Amino acid sequence: MTKIILLTLPGVFLIASIAFIIWYKALKKRALKKVDAMDTKTTQDWSPEFLESKRLRKDAFADDLVEVMMNHKGLGKVNHLFQLITSDFQRLPDDAPDELKQYFKESARLPSWADKDLIHLGQQTFIRHGIWVSLLLSYKSLPECYACAKGAEVLHRTARLNEQHGSMDTFSRRIVETAQFVMFAMSPGGLSPEGRGLIAAQKVRLIHAVIRHYLKNDWDVNLYGEPVNQEDMAGTLMSFSSLILEGLSQMGIDLEPVEKEAYIHCWRVIGHIMGLDHDLLPDNSADALKLGYSILDHQMAPSYQGSHLMKALLEFQHKKSAMFLGPKTNVDMLRLLMGNKISDMLEVPASDDKSIAKLQKRIKIVTGVMEVIDHSLILAMVLQFFVKVSTAFMLKRMSAANLINFYLPKALTEWSGFNHVHKKH
């Protein structure tokens, strides 16, 4: 029996590989035709005045739902419903408020311009480079968000590192939730009806509205703009998309133009699901990178909040990556991927250019080997399996959490004065 299995496995692998190659080549051919018909060069004028106006824009659809829920359903009922949604969306109780059911129904609709071929190719691009994307989230995307001082205020106010006397477990949960969200959304099938990524995006949109509700009585709109406003949401979206593509290039992974456009198309769809204004969705990958840097230029400034978040992230990296990377490598990685200007602003420890260059060279050797394997399609399935297992292992090392659990920290309700206000009523 064992011999039969051993003899059968190579044949099964060969058939599966051939089927994958045929499917992937057909998918890429269709995507190429669509990208060729697009304008991938023209970029918009993301002016400071336009971006500043977006700091006063929120998300009326999600905000109105939360107001109704909070004002008429009771805090205990709302918390119970959020717990049910987090643990198992399919078991939303029959007696759940009609407004909540309607929210999940309406926000699940993909925009008319969403293209399944581009979504599938974008997700394939992600799954083949998932290990590096996971690293970039921790060493580039999140810390560059911290560099935006006004947006960092919301992150700092809602951070879990203020709970349990600064427990690293509470901070690591936020990192893992972010990585899980990206993985759910960008894995094949993630944006399909009832896909894990689509549902995760709906949950994130809802929790943004809840945060705005909690902070509204203790927030300086004139100084910071609205909490979790449209510009901050767009900046976060670009840090997960266009800046990831830039980071892959820094690591020696040069994607084809069609792969870049497909990757950005996925995130345009995700942005729509999460309630981003249509005029903040970039038209192409070049436009997305320009938007990302326009927001950075508009918001980048030193702040206590940003430096504090960066310090906590670096401590987290030292602890969780100890098996693979030392403290010096963590610092070099941050400075390689963010550059010295942002790193200095966030008070990342100093390093020398020679050490950073050596790290980049070592990374490029590894990515070079993986790219050779990736481009030989017959081995692409093996690489995908390896990436999935490795990414899951990385997430497991970061936290014991097995699902996205976007609960609100107690500290947020205490700061907001929410309990005090509702006790009066």
C-alpha positions as CSV (number, residue, x, y, z in Angstrom):
1,M,0.0,0.0,0.0
2,T,2.8,2.4,0.9
3,K,4.6,1.7,-2.4
4,I,1.4,2.4,-4.3
5,I,1.0,5.7,-2.5
6,L,4.6,6.6,-3.2
7,L,4.3,5.8,-6.8
8,T,1.0,7.7,-7.2
9,L,2.1,10.9,-5.5
10,P,4.5,12.0,-8.3
11,G,1.8,11.5,-10.9
12,V,-0.8,13.5,-8.8
13,F,1.7,16.3,-8.3
14,L,2.5,16.4,-12.0
15,I,-1.2,16.5,-13.0
16,A,-1.9,19.2,-10.4
17,S,1.1,21.2,-11.6
18,I,0.1,21.1,-15.2
19,A,-3.5,22.1,-14.3
20,F,-2.1,25.0,-12.2
21,I,0.2,26.2,-15.1
22,I,-2.7,26.1,-17.6
23,W,-5.0,28.0,-15.2
24,Y,-2.4,30.6,-14.2
25,K,-1.3,31.3,-17.8
26,A,-4.9,31.8,-18.9
27,L,-5.5,34.1,-15.9
28,K,-2.4,36.2,-16.6
29,K,-3.3,36.5,-20.3
30,R,-6.7,37.8,-19.5
31,A,-5.3,40.2,-16.9
32,L,-2.7,41.5,-19.3
33,K,-5.3,42.4,-21.9
34,K,-7.2,44.4,-19.2
35,V,-4.1,46.2,-17.9
36,D,-3.0,47.0,-21.5
37,A,-6.3,48.8,-21.9
38,M,-5.8,50.8,-18.7
39,D,-3.9,54.1,-18.3
40,T,-1.2,53.0,-15.9
41,K,1.0,56.2,-16.2
42,T,-1.2,59.1,-15.3
43,T,-1.3,60.2,-11.7
44,Q,-3.5,62.6,-9.8
45,D,-2.7,65.8,-8.0
46,W,-3.0,64.7,-4.4
47,S,-2.6,68.3,-3.1
48,P,-2.2,69.1,0.6
49,E,-5.5,71.1,0.4
50,F,-7.4,68.1,-0.9
51,L,-5.9,65.8,1.7
52,E,-6.6,68.3,4.5
53,S,-10.2,68.4,3.5
54,K,-10.4,64.6,3.9
55,R,-9.4,64.9,7.6
56,L,-12.9,66.1,8.3
57,R,-14.5,63.3,6.4
58,K,-15.7,60.1,8.2
59,D,-17.9,57.2,7.0
60,A,-21.6,58.1,7.3
61,F,-22.9,54.6,6.5
62,A,-21.0,52.8,9.3
63,D,-21.2,55.8,11.7
64,D,-25.0,56.0,11.4
65,L,-25.3,52.3,12.2
66,V,-23.1,52.6,15.3
67,E,-25.1,55.6,16.5
68,V,-28.4,53.7,16.2
69,M,-26.9,50.6,17.9
70,M,-25.4,52.5,20.8
71,N,-28.3,54.8,21.4
72,H,-31.2,52.3,21.1
73,K,-29.8,48.8,21.7
74,G,-27.8,49.2,24.9
75,L,-24.1,48.8,25.4
76,G,-24.4,45.2,26.7
77,K,-26.3,44.1,23.7
78,V,-23.9,45.8,21.3
79,N,-20.9,44.1,23.1
80,H,-22.6,40.7,22.9
81,L,-23.3,41.1,19.2
82,F,-19.7,42.2,18.5
83,Q,-18.4,39.0,20.3
84,L,-20.7,36.9,18.1
85,I,-19.6,38.5,14.9
86,T,-16.0,38.1,15.8
87,S,-16.2,34.4,16.8
88,D,-18.5,33.2,14.0
89,F,-20.0,35.6,11.4
90,Q,-22.3,32.9,10.0
91,R,-24.1,32.6,13.3
92,L,-25.3,36.1,13.6
93,P,-28.4,35.5,15.6
94,D,-31.8,35.8,14.0
95,D,-32.8,38.5,16.5
96,A,-29.8,40.7,15.6
97,P,-30.9,44.2,14.8
98,D,-32.1,44.7,11.2
99,E,-29.7,47.6,10.8
100,L,-26.8,45.3,11.5
101,K,-28.0,42.7,9.1
102,Q,-28.4,45.4,6.4
103,Y,-24.9,46.7,7.0
104,F,-23.3,43.3,6.4
105,K,-25.5,42.8,3.3
106,E,-24.9,46.2,1.7
107,S,-21.2,46.6,2.6
108,A,-20.4,43.1,1.1
109,R,-21.3,44.3,-2.4
110,L,-18.2,44.8,-4.6
111,P,-18.0,47.9,-6.7
112,S,-19.2,47.7,-10.4
113,W,-15.6,48.2,-11.5
114,A,-14.2,45.2,-9.5
115,D,-12.5,42.7,-11.9
116,K,-12.3,39.1,-10.8
117,D,-9.3,38.3,-13.0
118,L,-7.3,41.2,-11.5
119,I,-8.4,40.2,-8.0
120,H,-7.3,36.6,-8.5
121,L,-3.9,37.6,-10.0
122,G,-3.3,40.2,-7.2
123,Q,-4.0,37.5,-4.6
124,Q,-1.7,35.1,-6.4
125,T,1.0,37.7,-6.3
126,F,0.5,38.1,-2.6
127,I,0.4,34.4,-1.7
128,R,3.7,33.8,-3.6
129,H,5.4,36.6,-1.6
130,G,3.6,36.3,1.6
131,I,6.7,35.8,3.8
132,W,8.2,39.1,2.6
133,V,4.9,40.9,2.8
134,S,4.5,39.8,6.5
135,L,8.0,41.2,7.2
136,L,7.2,44.4,5.4
137,L,4.0,44.9,7.5
138,S,6.1,44.9,10.7
139,Y,9.2,46.7,9.4
140,K,7.7,49.2,7.0
141,S,3.9,49.6,6.8
142,L,3.1,49.9,10.5
143,P,6.0,52.1,11.6
144,E,5.5,54.4,8.6
145,C,2.0,54.9,9.8
146,Y,3.5,55.9,13.2
147,A,5.4,58.7,11.4
148,C,2.1,60.4,10.6
149,A,1.8,62.4,13.9
150,K,-2.0,63.1,13.8
151,G,-2.9,59.6,12.8
152,A,-0.5,58.2,15.4
153,E,-2.7,59.9,18.1
154,V,-5.6,57.6,17.3
155,L,-3.3,54.5,17.2
156,H,-1.8,55.6,20.6
157,R,-5.1,56.3,22.2
158,T,-6.5,52.9,21.1
159,A,-3.3,50.9,21.7
160,R,-3.5,47.8,23.9
161,L,-0.1,48.4,25.3
162,N,-1.6,50.6,27.9
163,E,-3.5,47.7,29.3
164,Q,-2.2,45.0,31.6
165,H,0.6,47.3,32.6
166,G,2.1,47.3,29.1
167,S,1.9,43.6,28.5
168,M,3.5,42.7,25.3
169,D,0.8,40.2,24.6
170,T,-1.8,43.0,24.2
171,F,0.5,44.8,21.8
172,S,1.3,41.7,19.8
173,R,-2.4,41.1,19.3
174,R,-2.7,44.3,17.3
175,I,0.2,43.3,15.1
176,V,-1.2,39.8,14.5
177,E,-4.7,41.2,13.8
178,T,-3.2,43.5,11.1
179,A,-1.2,40.6,9.6
180,Q,-4.3,38.3,9.7
181,F,-6.5,40.9,8.0
182,V,-4.0,41.4,5.2
183,M,-3.6,37.6,4.8
184,F,-7.4,37.0,4.8
185,A,-8.1,39.7,2.3
186,M,-5.2,38.9,-0.1
187,S,-5.4,35.1,0.0
188,P,-7.2,33.4,-2.9
189,G,-10.9,33.5,-2.3
190,G,-10.6,36.1,0.4
191,L,-12.8,38.7,-1.4
192,S,-15.4,36.2,-2.7
193,P,-18.9,36.3,-1.2
194,E,-18.6,35.4,2.5
195,G,-14.8,35.2,2.1
196,R,-12.7,35.7,5.2
197,G,-11.1,38.9,3.8
198,L,-14.4,40.5,2.8
199,I,-15.9,39.9,6.3
200,A,-12.7,41.1,8.0
201,A,-12.9,44.3,6.0
202,Q,-16.5,44.8,7.1
203,K,-15.5,44.2,10.7
204,V,-12.6,46.7,10.5
205,R,-14.9,49.3,9.0
206,L,-17.4,48.8,11.8
207,I,-14.8,49.0,14.5
208,H,-13.5,52.3,13.0
209,A,-17.0,53.7,13.5
210,V,-17.1,52.4,17.0
211,I,-13.8,54.1,17.8
212,R,-15.1,57.4,16.4
213,H,-18.2,57.0,18.6
214,Y,-16.1,56.5,21.7
215,L,-13.7,59.3,21.0
216,K,-16.2,62.0,20.0
217,N,-16.5,63.4,23.5
218,D,-12.8,63.6,24.1
219,W,-11.2,64.6,20.8
220,D,-9.7,67.8,19.4
221,V,-11.1,67.9,15.8
222,N,-9.4,71.2,15.1
223,L,-6.0,69.8,15.9
224,Y,-6.2,66.2,14.6
225,G,-9.2,66.1,12.2
226,E,-11.8,63.5,12.8
227,P,-10.6,60.3,14.4
228,V,-10.0,57.5,11.8
229,N,-10.7,60.0,9.1
230,Q,-10.6,59.5,5.3
231,E,-7.0,60.6,4.9
232,D,-5.8,58.4,7.7
233,M,-7.7,55.4,6.2
234,A,-6.2,56.1,2.8
235,G,-2.7,56.4,4.3
236,T,-3.1,53.0,6.0
237,L,-4.5,51.4,2.8
238,M,-1.5,52.7,0.8
239,S,0.9,51.4,3.5
240,F,-0.5,48.0,3.0
241,S,-0.4,48.2,-0.8
242,S,1.8,50.6,-2.7
243,L,4.4,50.9,0.0
244,I,4.5,47.1,0.2
245,L,5.3,47.0,-3.5
246,E,8.1,49.5,-2.9
247,G,9.4,47.3,-0.1
248,L,9.4,44.2,-2.3
249,S,11.5,46.1,-4.8
250,Q,13.9,47.1,-2.0
251,M,14.3,43.4,-1.2
252,G,15.1,42.5,-4.8
253,I,11.6,41.4,-5.9
254,D,10.7,43.2,-9.1
255,L,7.1,42.4,-10.0
256,E,5.8,42.6,-13.5
257,P,3.6,45.6,-14.3
258,V,0.5,43.4,-14.6
259,E,1.2,42.0,-11.1
260,K,1.6,45.5,-9.6
261,E,-1.7,46.7,-11.2
262,A,-3.5,43.5,-10.0
263,Y,-2.2,43.9,-6.5
264,I,-3.3,47.5,-6.3
265,H,-6.7,46.6,-7.8
266,C,-7.3,44.3,-4.9
267,W,-6.6,47.0,-2.4
268,R,-8.8,49.5,-4.3
269,V,-11.6,46.9,-3.9
270,I,-10.8,46.5,-0.2
271,G,-10.8,50.3,0.2
272,H,-14.3,50.4,-1.2
273,I,-15.5,47.7,1.2
274,M,-14.0,49.6,4.1
275,G,-15.8,52.8,3.3
276,L,-13.0,54.9,1.6
277,D,-14.2,57.8,-0.5
278,H,-14.1,57.0,-4.2
279,D,-11.9,60.0,-5.0
280,L,-9.3,58.6,-2.6
281,L,-8.9,55.4,-4.5
282,P,-5.9,55.7,-6.8
283,D,-6.2,54.8,-10.5
284,N,-3.1,52.7,-10.9
285,S,0.1,51.5,-9.1
286,A,2.0,54.7,-9.9
287,D,-0.9,56.8,-8.6
288,A,-1.1,54.6,-5.4
289,L,2.6,55.2,-4.7
290,K,2.2,58.9,-5.3
291,L,-0.8,59.0,-2.9
292,G,1.1,57.1,-0.2
293,Y,4.0,59.6,-0.3
294,S,1.7,62.6,-0.6
295,I,0.0,61.6,2.6
296,L,3.4,60.9,4.3
297,D,4.6,64.4,3.2
298,H,1.4,66.0,4.4
299,Q,1.3,64.3,7.9
300,M,4.9,63.3,8.7
301,A,6.1,64.9,11.9
302,P,7.9,63.9,15.1
303,S,5.5,63.1,18.0
304,Y,5.7,61.4,21.4
305,Q,2.9,59.1,20.3
306,G,4.8,57.9,17.2
307,S,8.0,57.4,19.0
308,H,6.2,55.5,21.8
309,L,4.5,53.2,19.3
310,M,7.8,52.7,17.5
311,K,9.6,51.8,20.8
312,A,6.9,49.3,21.6
313,L,7.0,47.8,18.1
314,L,10.8,47.4,18.3
315,E,10.6,45.7,21.7
316,F,8.0,43.3,20.2
317,Q,10.3,42.6,17.3
318,H,13.3,41.9,19.6
319,K,11.2,39.4,21.6
320,K,9.3,37.6,18.8
321,S,12.1,37.4,16.2
322,A,14.8,36.3,18.6
323,M,14.9,32.8,17.0
324,F,15.8,34.3,13.6
325,L,16.9,37.9,14.0
326,G,18.9,39.8,16.6
327,P,18.3,43.3,17.8
328,K,20.9,44.7,15.5
329,T,19.3,43.1,12.5
330,N,15.9,44.4,13.5
331,V,17.2,48.0,13.6
332,D,19.0,47.5,10.3
333,M,15.8,46.1,8.7
334,L,13.8,49.2,9.9
335,R,16.4,51.6,8.6
336,L,16.7,49.7,5.3
337,L,13.0,49.7,4.6
338,M,12.0,53.1,6.0
339,G,15.1,55.1,5.3
340,N,17.1,57.2,7.8
341,K,14.8,60.2,7.8
342,I,11.7,58.4,9.1
343,S,13.8,56.1,11.3
344,D,15.4,59.1,13.0
345,M,12.1,60.8,13.4
346,L,10.7,57.7,15.2
347,E,13.9,57.5,17.3
348,V,15.0,54.1,15.9
349,P,18.5,53.4,17.2
350,A,21.4,54.4,15.0
351,S,23.2,52.0,12.6
352,D,25.8,52.3,9.9
353,D,25.2,52.3,6.2
354,K,27.6,49.4,5.6
355,S,25.7,47.1,8.0
356,I,22.4,48.0,6.3
357,A,23.9,47.4,2.8
358,K,25.1,44.0,3.9
359,L,21.7,43.1,5.2
360,Q,20.1,44.1,1.9
361,K,22.6,42.0,0.0
362,R,21.8,38.9,2.1
363,I,18.1,39.4,1.6
364,K,18.5,39.8,-2.1
365,I,20.4,36.5,-2.3
366,V,17.5,34.7,-0.6
367,T,14.8,36.5,-2.6
368,G,16.7,35.8,-5.8
369,V,16.6,32.0,-5.2
370,M,12.9,32.2,-4.3
371,E,12.2,34.2,-7.5
372,V,13.8,31.6,-9.7
373,I,11.6,28.9,-8.1
374,D,8.6,31.2,-8.4
375,H,9.1,31.8,-12.1
376,S,9.4,28.1,-12.8
377,L,5.6,27.5,-12.6
378,I,5.9,23.7,-12.0
379,L,7.4,24.5,-8.6
380,A,5.1,27.5,-7.9
381,M,2.6,25.3,-6.0
382,V,5.3,24.0,-3.7
383,L,6.5,27.6,-3.1
384,Q,2.9,28.6,-2.3
385,F,2.5,25.8,0.2
386,F,5.8,26.8,1.8
387,V,4.8,30.4,2.0
388,K,1.4,29.6,3.6
389,V,3.0,27.3,6.2
390,S,5.8,29.8,7.0
391,T,3.4,32.8,7.2
392,A,1.1,30.8,9.5
393,F,4.1,29.9,11.7
394,M,5.1,33.5,11.9
395,L,1.6,34.6,13.0
396,K,1.6,31.8,15.6
397,R,4.9,32.9,17.0
398,M,3.6,36.4,17.4
399,S,0.4,35.6,19.3
400,A,-1.7,32.7,20.4
401,A,-4.8,34.4,18.8
402,N,-6.4,32.3,16.1
403,L,-8.9,34.9,14.8
404,I,-9.3,38.6,14.3
405,N,-10.8,40.0,17.5
406,F,-11.2,43.7,17.1
407,Y,-12.4,44.4,20.6
408,L,-12.2,47.8,22.1
409,P,-9.7,48.3,24.9
410,K,-11.0,49.3,28.3
411,A,-8.7,52.3,28.3
412,L,-10.5,53.7,25.3
413,T,-13.9,53.8,27.1
414,E,-12.2,55.3,30.1
415,W,-10.5,58.1,28.2
416,S,-13.5,58.9,26.1
417,G,-15.8,59.6,29.1
418,F,-18.3,57.3,27.4
419,N,-19.3,55.5,30.6
420,H,-19.7,58.8,32.4
421,V,-22.0,60.2,29.7
422,H,-24.2,57.1,29.5
423,K,-24.5,56.8,33.3
424,K,-26.2,60.2,33.3
425,H,-28.9,58.8,31.0
